[in-house]
Amino acid sequence: MIATARQKLPPFEAILVWKLSRFARNREDSIIYKSLLRKHGVQVISINEPVEDTPSGRLLDGIIEVIDEFYSANLSQNVVRGMRESASRGFYSGGPPPYGYKRVKVQD
């Protein structure tokens, strides 16, 4: 989509996203791509987080992106911690069992 937007005459004027977190997972990518799109006359419009193209709107946009990036990194950390805890307790965290093992249901 970014490559298509870089054409001399992009076939669209806006990219609709459900939330800004769906556009990019980290703030750096978001800044780069939004800047590139703005130069080519393409807007990024969030359906659930409408932000105006004003200085205060750009501030709000940045705050939302930072919070979304924190949420994603924190969630990743929590998932890894949970998987390690399950493994340390002897539980298998998914997929087919390793060769030579079978699944056994246990009460926890």
N, C-alpha and C positions, 0 to 999 in steps of 0.2 A: 504494500500500500504506500509506503514511504517512497519507494522507487517510482511508482506511478505518479505520485504527487509532484515529483521533481521534473516531470516533463514540461515542455514550454507551455502547453495548454493542458493542465490537469483535467481529467474528465469529471472531477467533483470539486466542490467548494468547501466541504466540511467532512469531518470524520466524527461520527456519533459513537460515544462510548457510554456504557451503563453507568460506570463510576470512573473517576480519574485513575484509580488503582488498576483498572483493566487496560489502560493505555501503556503504562510502563511500570516495571517492578521497582525501579530505583530512580531517584531524583535526577541523577546525572543524565541518564538516557532520556528522561522526560524533557529536560531542559533542551538538550541537543535536538531532539526530534520536533518539539513544538516550535523552536526557533527556525529550523529548516522549513517546516510547513508554513509558518507565518510569512517567510520570505517568498514563498510560492503562492500566497493568497489562500491557503487552506486553513480553516479553523478546526480546532478540536473542541467538540461540544459534549459536555457530560449531561446526561439526562437526569440523574439523581443529585448532582452537585453543580447546579448552574452557577457559573462564575462570569462576571462581567469583564469586558476588556478595558479595565480602568486600572490605575495604580493600586487601589485597594483590592480590586478583584484579583490582580496578579499576586498580591501579598497573600490573600486567602488561598489561591491556587497553590502557592508554595508551601503554605502551612499544611494543607490537605495532603500534598505529596510527601512531606516529611513524616507526617503521622502514618500514612499508608506504608511507607518504606520501613518505619519502625515496627509496625504491626507485622509485616511480612518477615522481617529478620527475627523478631521475638517469637513468632509462631514456629519458625524453622528450628530455633533453639529449643523450644518446648517439646517439639516432636522428637528431635534427636535424644533429648533427655529421657523422654518416655520410652523410646525404643531401647535405650541402654538399660534402663531400669527393668524392663521386661526381660531382656536378655540376661541380666545379672540374676534374675529370679528363676532362670531356666525355661522361660517361655520363648516360643518361636514367633517372630513378628510378621509372618505372612509368606505367601507363595507356597510352592510345593515343598514338602519336607526334603531335607538332604538325603542322598542315596544311603540306604540302609536304615533309615529312621521311618517311623510312622506317627501319625497324629493320634494323640490320646487326650480325650476330654477330661479336664480336672476342675474341681471347684476351687475358686480363689476367695 
